């Protein structure tokens, strides 16, 4: 791994030109833009990192990204408890710090409207009056959903109902912090109705809505989810920034 000697600090990782390199799609979509103005960030040879609500986000070369996470963790031990890095960087960080709960993700995006889906005409926008219904549906069919009704970042909830008026699929468009680019979240389908194309119709509708309104739609795909990967491929989503999110385990007290 590269040495972790501190590199000159920058308050704006985008200023390093990394956003045009492979593995830095998060920078290209403005996830690390300088807002708030006092954001703590680091840069090195081929990588950039920034602190976001206790989590260090890093992109670029895996060795260099791991070095920046270590630098951040050693410099701010009371603030850094979690990190998101390019795949492989977590192993390098784990040689120096106790790392746990690693989860693989892929950041994906498209700037093109997807091919039409036959069931898109069943999708309807849902307003605040449907939040209780959405909460109950997500709790039953997607308890690990990332974003719930009432989140200040969500622009739009949408859903599909069956002939009896019962909700059978839902999803939302949130936004990437800082840049505001649309981020698709919490897409869920009734467990008894999976395989009918409802999730595909809803995802297609949300993607089209985001691209028409903002020119892009982004999402985080959980690693190893082959059905989701095939769906997003069909919808034209590009793949960038295969990442790992992990926690830094608290230091164990010394034995008496």
C-alpha positions as CSV (number, residue, x, y, z in Angstrom):
1,X,0.0,0.0,0.0
2,X,1.2,3.5,-0.6
3,X,2.6,5.5,2.2
4,X,0.1,7.5,4.2
5,X,2.3,10.6,4.5
6,X,-0.2,13.6,4.5
7,X,-0.6,15.2,1.1
8,X,-1.4,18.9,0.7
9,X,-4.9,19.4,1.9
10,X,-7.6,20.6,-0.4
11,X,-11.1,21.9,0.6
12,X,-12.5,20.8,-2.8
13,X,-11.6,17.3,-4.1
14,X,-13.2,18.3,-7.4
15,X,-10.4,20.7,-8.0
16,X,-8.0,17.9,-8.4
17,X,-9.4,16.8,-11.8
18,X,-10.2,13.3,-10.5
19,X,-13.8,13.5,-11.6
20,X,-12.8,12.7,-15.2
21,X,-11.0,9.5,-14.2
22,X,-12.3,5.9,-13.9
23,X,-13.8,5.0,-10.6
24,X,-14.8,8.6,-9.6
25,X,-18.4,8.8,-10.8
26,X,-19.3,10.1,-7.4
27,X,-17.2,13.1,-7.9
28,X,-18.6,13.7,-11.4
29,X,-22.1,13.9,-10.0
30,X,-21.0,16.3,-7.3
31,X,-21.3,14.2,-4.2
32,X,-18.3,16.0,-2.7
33,X,-18.9,19.5,-3.9
34,X,-17.8,22.1,-1.3
35,X,-21.0,22.5,0.6
36,X,-20.9,23.2,3.5
37,X,-17.9,25.5,3.1
38,X,-16.1,23.9,6.0
39,X,-16.3,20.3,4.8
40,X,-13.2,18.4,5.8
41,X,-11.5,16.7,2.8
42,X,-8.2,15.1,1.8
43,X,-6.5,14.4,-1.5
44,X,-3.5,12.3,-2.6
45,X,-2.0,10.8,-5.7
46,X,-5.0,9.4,-7.6
47,X,-7.6,9.6,-4.8
48,X,-9.8,12.0,-2.9
49,X,-11.8,11.7,0.3
50,X,-14.2,13.7,2.3
51,X,-16.0,13.5,5.7
52,X,-19.8,13.3,5.5
53,X,-21.7,12.9,8.7
54,X,-19.1,10.7,10.4
55,X,-18.4,8.7,7.3
56,X,-15.3,9.0,5.1
57,X,-16.1,8.7,1.4
58,X,-13.2,8.0,-0.8
59,X,-12.8,7.4,-4.6
60,X,-10.0,6.8,-7.0
61,X,-7.0,4.4,-6.8
62,X,-7.7,1.7,-4.1
63,X,-4.3,2.0,-2.5
64,X,-4.4,5.7,-2.4
65,X,-8.0,5.8,-1.2
66,X,-7.1,3.4,1.7
67,X,-4.3,5.7,2.7
68,X,-6.6,8.7,2.9
69,X,-9.1,6.7,5.0
70,X,-6.3,5.8,7.4
71,X,-5.2,9.4,7.5
72,X,-8.7,10.5,8.3
73,X,-9.2,7.9,11.0
74,X,-5.9,8.6,12.7
75,X,-6.4,12.4,12.5
76,X,-10.1,12.4,13.6
77,X,-10.5,9.3,15.7
78,X,-13.6,10.6,17.5
79,X,-15.4,11.4,14.3
80,X,-14.6,8.7,11.8
81,X,-16.6,5.5,12.4
82,X,-17.5,4.4,8.9
83,X,-16.1,4.6,5.4
84,X,-17.0,4.0,1.8
85,X,-14.1,3.1,-0.5
86,X,-13.3,1.4,-3.8
87,X,-13.5,-2.4,-3.6
88,X,-10.2,-3.7,-2.2
89,X,-9.5,-0.6,-0.2
90,X,-11.3,-2.1,2.8
91,X,-8.9,-5.0,2.9
92,X,-5.9,-2.5,3.0
93,X,-7.6,-0.5,5.7
94,X,-8.2,-3.7,7.6
95,X,-4.5,-4.3,7.9
96,X,-4.2,-1.3,10.2
97,X,-7.6,-0.9,11.8
98,X,-10.4,-3.3,13.0
99,X,-12.9,-3.3,10.1
100,X,-16.3,-4.9,10.4
101,X,-19.8,-5.1,8.7
102,X,-18.5,-4.7,5.1
103,X,-21.2,-4.3,2.4
104,X,-20.5,-4.1,-1.3
105,X,-22.3,-1.5,-3.5
106,X,-22.2,-0.2,-7.0
107,X,-23.0,3.4,-7.9
108,X,-24.9,3.5,-11.2
109,X,-26.4,6.2,-13.4
110,X,-28.1,6.9,-16.7
111,X,-28.6,10.0,-18.8
112,X,-31.0,8.3,-21.3
113,X,-34.7,7.5,-21.0
114,X,-35.2,3.7,-20.8
115,X,-37.2,1.7,-23.3
116,X,-41.0,1.9,-22.6
117,X,-42.4,-0.7,-20.2
118,X,-46.0,-2.0,-20.8
119,X,-47.0,-1.5,-17.2
120,X,-45.7,2.1,-16.8
121,X,-49.2,3.4,-17.3
122,X,-50.2,1.8,-13.9
123,X,-47.7,4.0,-12.0
124,X,-49.1,6.9,-10.0
125,X,-47.4,9.6,-8.0
126,X,-48.2,9.4,-4.2
127,X,-48.4,12.5,-1.9
128,X,-48.0,13.0,1.8
129,X,-51.5,11.6,2.4
130,X,-50.1,8.2,1.5
131,X,-47.1,8.2,3.8
132,X,-48.7,5.9,6.4
133,X,-49.6,3.4,3.7
134,X,-46.1,3.5,2.3
135,X,-44.5,3.0,5.7
136,X,-46.6,-0.1,6.3
137,X,-45.9,-1.5,2.9
138,X,-42.1,-1.0,3.2
139,X,-42.1,-2.4,6.7
140,X,-43.7,-5.6,5.4
141,X,-42.0,-6.0,2.0
142,X,-38.7,-4.2,2.3
143,X,-37.8,-3.7,6.0
144,X,-34.2,-2.8,5.1
145,X,-35.2,0.1,2.8
146,X,-32.8,3.0,2.7
147,X,-35.3,5.9,2.8
148,X,-38.7,6.3,4.3
149,X,-41.7,8.5,3.7
150,X,-41.2,12.0,5.2
151,X,-37.5,12.2,4.4
152,X,-36.6,15.8,3.6
153,X,-34.5,14.7,0.6
154,X,-37.3,12.8,-1.2
155,X,-38.8,14.7,-4.2
156,X,-41.4,12.1,-5.2
157,X,-43.0,8.8,-4.2
158,X,-44.7,6.6,-6.7
159,X,-46.6,3.4,-6.6
160,X,-48.6,0.7,-8.4
161,X,-52.0,-0.7,-7.2
162,X,-53.8,-3.9,-8.0
163,X,-57.4,-4.1,-9.2
164,X,-58.6,-3.8,-5.6
165,X,-56.7,-0.6,-5.0
166,X,-54.0,-2.2,-2.8
167,X,-50.4,-1.0,-3.1
168,X,-48.3,-3.7,-4.7
169,X,-45.1,-1.7,-5.6
170,X,-43.5,1.6,-4.6
171,X,-40.4,3.6,-4.9
172,X,-39.0,7.1,-4.6
173,X,-36.8,9.7,-6.1
174,X,-34.5,11.3,-3.5
175,X,-31.4,13.4,-4.2
176,X,-27.7,13.1,-3.8
177,X,-26.5,15.5,-1.1
178,X,-24.8,18.6,-2.3
179,X,-25.4,18.3,-6.0
180,X,-29.1,17.4,-5.8
181,X,-28.9,14.9,-8.7
182,X,-31.9,12.5,-8.6
183,X,-31.3,9.3,-6.6
184,X,-33.7,6.3,-6.9
185,X,-34.4,4.8,-3.5
186,X,-36.6,2.3,-1.7
187,X,-38.0,0.4,-4.7
188,X,-40.1,-2.5,-3.3
189,X,-42.6,-5.0,-4.6
190,X,-45.2,-7.1,-2.8
191,X,-43.5,-10.3,-2.0
192,X,-46.4,-12.3,-3.5
193,X,-46.3,-10.4,-6.7
194,X,-42.6,-10.5,-7.5
195,X,-41.8,-11.8,-11.0
196,X,-44.7,-9.9,-12.6
197,X,-42.6,-7.0,-13.8
198,X,-44.0,-4.5,-11.3
199,X,-40.6,-3.4,-10.0
200,X,-39.4,-3.1,-13.6
201,X,-42.3,-0.9,-14.5
202,X,-41.9,1.3,-11.5
203,X,-38.1,1.6,-11.9
204,X,-38.6,2.5,-15.6
205,X,-41.2,5.2,-14.7
206,X,-39.0,6.8,-12.0
207,X,-35.9,6.7,-14.3
208,X,-37.9,8.4,-17.1
209,X,-39.3,11.0,-14.7
210,X,-35.8,11.9,-13.4
211,X,-34.1,12.0,-16.8
212,X,-36.8,14.2,-18.3
213,X,-36.7,16.6,-15.4
214,X,-33.0,16.6,-14.5
215,X,-31.1,14.9,-17.3
216,X,-29.9,12.0,-15.1
217,X,-31.0,9.4,-12.7
218,X,-28.6,7.7,-10.2
219,X,-28.9,4.8,-7.8
220,X,-26.9,2.5,-5.4
221,X,-27.1,-1.2,-6.3
222,X,-26.4,-3.7,-3.6
223,X,-23.5,-6.0,-4.7
224,X,-24.4,-9.5,-5.6
225,X,-28.0,-8.7,-6.6
226,X,-28.1,-10.3,-10.0
227,X,-31.8,-9.6,-10.8
228,X,-31.3,-5.9,-10.0
229,X,-28.2,-5.8,-12.1
230,X,-29.9,-7.3,-15.1
231,X,-32.8,-4.9,-14.7
232,X,-30.6,-1.8,-14.5
233,X,-28.6,-3.1,-17.5
234,X,-31.8,-3.3,-19.6
235,X,-32.7,0.2,-18.5
236,X,-29.4,1.6,-19.7
237,X,-27.7,2.3,-16.4
238,X,-23.9,2.7,-16.5
239,X,-21.7,1.2,-13.8
240,X,-19.2,3.2,-11.9
241,X,-17.5,3.2,-8.5
242,X,-17.8,-0.4,-7.2
243,X,-17.6,0.4,-3.5
244,X,-17.5,-1.2,0.0
245,X,-19.0,0.4,3.0
246,X,-17.6,-0.8,6.4
247,X,-17.4,0.2,10.0
248,X,-14.3,0.8,12.1
249,X,-14.8,-1.3,15.2
250,X,-14.3,0.5,18.6
251,X,-11.0,-0.2,20.2
252,X,-11.2,-3.0,22.8
253,X,-10.3,-1.9,26.4
254,X,-7.0,-3.3,27.7
255,X,-7.4,-6.3,30.1
256,X,-6.9,-5.5,33.7
